């Protein structure tokens, strides 16, 4: 199969979301991702609700196209197996707290000695150095520390919990995937691998490039419900319709605003697209009353016919039935040996020549352990000995 990353061998030591999404992206485009899991328990994510039959639904959405090897890295025999794997690998991805891999003797310096071409990516909350390097944290903590959480909510509600894991995926998974591919490109020129230090918080800060301009260039703190693009502008907001459903109005360009004002019979608003203070509140009140006159579907169809940027706030059920996402095949299915036919989210990146493919379902815990060890030269007796010692 002609895939962009065919032949790339990735050793995935990560758990939970950031590393799993990163390595699934690599796997979808052809990389051989070997998921190395703790014997008996595996990735913590296997246990998270909702459970399908035996596996977690989120695990099933994050681990297709991978193989699973159980391996106890606290045992010397397990570390020896891992070093053998590194000799043949291109990439190692781990998400431990800084220092864990050093204590195991499996940090970048040690593995570089085994394979100088290895690209080693470490994903952590705050990075490998700095005063917060060893600080515990999760997505919400990173959003707060980075100054991003104040962008969500309004002055009345205060900051709210976003519904997506923005730091984990945007600051962690995507930055790690890009870093790995960039390091592999550099290796083509130099012949050498390198260490990649991914801080989810650093990645998140880089996402502030638009709103940070308010502070860096104007000395104004951007806050949700105040600045224009984060809830403070009537022209760029959400509205409740007559049937209790909600829709978005996302007008930025002046010509769209003028067209909208004429359509709803408010030509007096043409001159004040970005009002502030009491003027903004008056305009909000008026637009809320306008949208409350008709159903969401009425407004969606009316504004679409006028080519005005607007749309429904879909439920998950509506989103997965939406003709755009059906056309783009953003919901697909795989056959799993235990779970049966399982849904899968589609490929976010479309290639003309080397598209992604759903080749295999998410692995059961340790499903490929025997296969991997046989590939490293272990015979049946050796594999049995490792099992008896609790290494696999």
C-alpha positions in Angstrom: 0.0 0.0 0.0 1.4 3.4 -1.0 1.4 5.4 2.2 3.5 8.5 3.1 5.1 6.9 6.2 5.4 3.3 5.1 8.5 1.7 6.6 8.7 4.0 9.6 9.0 2.1 12.9 7.7 3.9 16.0 7.9 2.7 19.6 5.0 4.2 21.5 5.5 4.3 25.3 2.8 6.8 25.9 -0.5 6.6 27.8 -3.8 8.5 27.7 -4.5 11.2 25.0 -1.6 13.3 23.9 0.8 10.5 22.8 -2.0 8.2 21.5 -3.4 10.8 19.1 0.1 11.7 17.9 1.1 8.1 17.1 -2.3 7.3 15.6 -1.8 10.1 13.1 1.6 8.5 12.2 0.0 5.0 12.0 -2.8 6.2 9.8 -0.3 7.2 7.2 1.7 4.0 7.2 4.0 4.0 10.2 4.4 0.7 12.1 3.5 1.8 15.6 4.3 -0.7 18.3 2.4 0.3 21.5 4.4 -0.9 24.5 2.1 -1.4 27.5 2.4 -2.5 31.1 1.7 -6.2 31.5 -1.8 -6.9 33.0 -3.0 -3.3 33.0 -1.9 -1.6 29.8 -2.7 1.9 28.8 -4.7 3.6 31.5 -7.1 4.7 28.8 -8.3 1.1 28.3 -10.3 1.5 31.6 -12.0 4.8 30.9 -15.8 5.0 30.5 -17.6 4.5 28.3 -16.8 0.8 27.9 -17.9 -0.8 24.7 -17.8 -4.5 25.5 -14.4 -4.9 27.1 -12.4 -1.9 25.8 -12.8 1.8 26.5 -14.5 3.8 23.7 -11.9 6.5 23.8 -9.1 3.8 23.6 -10.8 2.4 20.5 -10.9 5.8 18.9 -7.2 6.5 19.6 -5.3 3.3 18.8 -6.2 1.8 15.4 -3.4 0.7 13.1 -1.1 -0.1 16.0 0.3 -3.3 17.5 0.5 -4.0 21.2 3.5 -5.5 23.1 3.3 -6.0 26.9 6.7 -5.3 28.5 7.8 -4.5 32.1 10.5 -1.9 31.7 11.3 -2.1 35.4 12.8 -5.5 34.8 16.3 -5.7 33.2 15.0 -8.4 30.8 12.3 -6.0 29.7 14.8 -3.1 29.2 16.9 -5.5 27.2 14.0 -6.3 24.9 13.3 -2.6 24.5 16.9 -1.9 23.5 16.7 -4.6 20.9 13.6 -2.9 19.5 15.4 0.5 19.5 18.1 -0.9 17.3 15.6 -1.4 14.5 13.3 1.6 15.2 13.2 5.1 13.8 11.2 6.9 16.5 10.6 6.6 20.3 7.6 8.5 21.8 7.2 8.7 25.6 5.0 10.8 27.9 6.5 10.2 31.3 7.4 12.9 33.8 10.9 14.2 33.2 13.5 11.9 34.7 11.6 8.6 34.6 13.3 7.3 31.5 16.7 8.4 32.9 16.1 6.3 36.0 15.3 3.3 33.8 18.5 3.8 31.8 16.4 4.4 28.6 16.7 8.2 28.1 17.8 9.7 24.8 21.5 9.6 25.5 21.3 5.9 26.4 19.2 5.0 23.3 21.3 7.2 21.0 24.2 5.0 22.0 22.1 2.0 20.8 20.9 3.7 17.6 22.4 7.0 16.6 19.6 7.5 14.1 16.8 7.3 16.7 14.4 10.3 16.9 13.2 10.5 20.5 10.2 12.6 21.3 9.3 13.3 25.0 5.8 14.8 25.6 5.3 16.4 29.0 3.1 19.1 30.6 5.8 21.8 31.0 8.9 20.4 29.2 12.1 18.8 30.4 13.4 21.8 32.2 12.3 24.9 34.1 10.8 25.4 37.5 7.6 23.5 36.5 9.3 20.6 34.8 8.3 18.1 37.6 5.0 19.7 38.4 1.9 17.5 37.9 -0.8 18.8 35.7 -3.5 18.2 33.1 -5.1 20.0 30.2 -7.1 22.5 32.4 -4.1 23.4 34.5 -2.0 24.1 31.3 -4.8 26.3 29.9 -4.9 28.3 33.1 -1.2 28.8 33.5 -0.7 29.8 29.8 -3.2 32.6 30.1 -5.6 30.9 27.7 -8.5 29.9 30.1 -9.5 33.6 30.5 -10.5 33.5 26.8 -13.4 31.2 27.6 -16.6 32.3 29.4 -17.9 35.8 30.1 -17.5 38.5 32.8 -20.7 37.0 34.4 -19.6 33.3 34.3 -15.9 33.8 34.8 -13.6 31.3 33.1 -15.3 28.0 32.1 -14.0 24.5 31.4 -13.6 24.1 27.6 -15.2 21.0 26.2 -12.1 19.9 24.2 -8.6 18.9 25.4 -6.9 21.8 23.7 -3.5 21.6 25.4 -3.3 17.8 25.2 -4.1 17.7 21.4 -3.2 21.1 20.1 -0.2 21.7 22.4 0.9 18.1 22.7 -0.2 15.6 20.0 0.0 17.9 17.0 3.3 19.6 18.0 4.8 16.2 18.7 3.7 14.8 15.3 5.1 17.9 13.5 8.4 17.7 15.6 8.9 14.0 14.7 8.4 14.6 11.0 10.7 17.6 11.0 13.4 15.6 12.9 13.0 12.8 10.4 13.5 15.3 7.6 16.6 16.6 9.3 17.9 13.0 9.6 17.7 12.6 5.9 20.3 15.3 5.6 22.5 14.6 8.6 22.1 10.9 9.1 21.5 11.5 12.9 18.5 11.4 15.1 17.8 13.9 17.8 15.8 14.6 21.0 12.5 16.5 20.8 11.2 18.2 24.0 7.5 18.8 23.6 5.8 20.9 26.3 2.1 20.9 26.0 2.1 24.3 27.7 4.6 25.7 25.3 2.5 24.4 22.4 -0.6 26.0 23.9 1.2 29.4 24.3 2.1 29.3 20.6 -1.7 29.0 19.8 -2.2 32.4 21.5 -0.7 34.2 18.5 -4.0 36.0 17.7 -5.2 37.0 21.1 -1.8 37.7 22.5 -1.6 40.6 20.1 -4.1 42.5 22.3 -1.8 42.3 25.2 1.6 42.5 23.5 0.8 45.4 21.2 -2.0 47.2 22.9 -1.5 46.3 26.6 -5.1 44.9 26.8 -5.9 41.7 28.5 -8.1 39.6 26.2 -11.1 38.2 28.1 -14.0 36.0 27.1 -17.2 37.9 26.5 -15.3 41.2 26.2 -13.1 41.2 23.1 -14.7 40.8 19.6 -13.8 37.3 18.6 -14.2 35.7 22.0 -17.8 36.5 22.8 -17.9 40.3 23.0 -19.3 41.1 19.6 -22.9 40.6 18.5 -21.8 40.0 14.9 -19.6 37.0 16.1 -21.6 35.1 18.6 -24.2 32.4 19.3 -28.0 32.8 19.4 -31.0 30.9 20.7 -33.8 30.3 18.3 -37.5 29.9 18.7 -37.3 26.1 19.0 -34.7 26.3 21.8 -31.8 25.3 19.5 -28.7 27.4 19.0 -26.8 28.7 16.0 -23.7 30.6 15.2 -23.3 34.0 13.6 -19.7 34.5 12.4 -19.5 37.7 10.5 -16.2 39.5 10.2 -16.2 41.2 6.8 -18.1 44.4 6.5 -20.0 43.5 3.3 -21.4 40.4 5.0 -22.5 42.6 8.0 -24.2 45.1 5.7 -26.1 42.3 3.9 -27.1 40.7 7.2 -28.4 44.0 8.6 -30.6 44.6 5.5 -31.9 41.0 5.6 -33.1 41.3 9.2 -34.5 44.8 8.8 -31.9 46.6 10.9 -30.1 48.9 8.4 -29.3 51.2 11.4 -26.7 48.6 12.6 -24.7 48.8 9.4 -22.5 51.6 10.8 -21.7 49.8 14.1 -20.5 46.3 13.5 -18.2 46.3 16.5 -20.0 48.3 19.2 -18.7 48.3 22.8 -20.3 48.8 26.2 -24.0 49.8 26.4 -24.2 50.0 22.6 -23.1 46.4 22.3 -25.6 45.3 24.9 -28.4 47.0 23.1 -27.4 45.3 19.8 -27.1 42.0 21.6 -30.7 42.4 23.0 -32.1 43.3 19.6 -30.4 40.4 17.7 -31.5 37.9 20.4 -35.0 39.0 19.9 -34.7 38.7 16.1 -33.3 35.2 16.2 -36.0 34.1 18.8 -38.7 34.8 16.2 -37.9 31.7 14.1 -36.5 28.2 14.3 -32.9 27.3 14.0 -33.5 25.6 10.6 -35.3 28.7 9.3 -32.3 30.9 10.2 -29.7 28.5 8.9 -31.4 28.1 5.5 -32.2 31.9 5.3 -28.7 33.0 6.0 -27.1 30.3 3.9 -29.3 31.4 0.9 -27.9 35.0 1.5 -24.3 33.6 1.7 -23.9 35.0 5.3 -21.4 33.1 7.6 -23.7 31.3 10.0 -24.6 27.7 10.9 -26.2 25.4 13.4 -24.7 24.4 16.7 -25.0 20.7 16.1 -25.3 17.9 18.6 -22.9 15.0 18.1 -25.8 13.1 16.4 -26.4 15.9 14.0 -22.7 16.4 13.3 -22.1 12.8 12.3 -25.2 13.0 10.0 -24.1 16.3 8.5 -23.8 15.9 4.7 -20.4 17.7 4.7 -18.9 15.3 7.2 -20.6 12.3 5.5 -19.1 13.4 2.2 -15.6 13.8 3.8 -15.9 10.3 5.4 -15.2 11.7 8.9 -17.0 8.7 10.4 -16.0 5.2 9.4 -16.0 1.7 10.9 -13.7 -1.2 11.6 -14.1 -4.8 12.6 -12.6 -5.5 16.1 -12.0 -9.1 17.2 -13.7 -8.5 20.5 -15.9 -5.4 20.1 -17.3 -6.3 16.7 -18.0 -3.4 14.3 -16.7 -0.2 15.9 -16.9 3.4 14.8 -13.8 5.4 14.0 -13.2 9.1 13.4 -12.0 9.7 9.8 -8.6 11.0 8.6 -8.2 14.8 9.1 -5.5 15.1 6.3 -6.4 14.1 2.8 -3.5 13.2 0.4 -3.9 12.8 -3.3 -1.2 10.0 -3.7 -0.6 8.6 -0.2 -3.8 8.6 1.7 -4.3 7.3 5.2 -5.9 3.9 5.7 -7.7 2.0 8.4 -5.7 -1.2 8.2 -6.1 -2.8 11.6 -8.4 -2.2 14.6 -7.0 -1.1 18.0 -5.0 -4.0 19.5 -6.1 -6.0 22.4 -3.6 -5.8 25.3 -0.4 -7.6 24.3 -1.9 -9.0 21.1 1.4 -8.8 19.2 3.8 -9.7 22.0 4.7 -13.2 20.7 5.0 -11.9 17.1 7.3 -9.1 18.1 9.6 -11.2 20.3 9.9 -13.9 17.6 11.0 -11.1 15.3 13.7 -10.2 17.7 15.0 -13.8 17.8 13.3 -15.2 20.9 12.2 -18.8 20.7 9.3 -20.4 22.4 11.3 -21.3 25.5 12.7 -17.8 25.8 9.2 -16.2 25.5 7.8 -18.6 28.1 10.6 -17.6 30.5 9.9 -13.9 30.0 6.2 -14.6 30.7 7.0 -16.6 33.8 9.2 -13.7 35.1 6.4 -11.2 34.6 8.4 -9.3 32.0 5.7 -9.6 29.3 
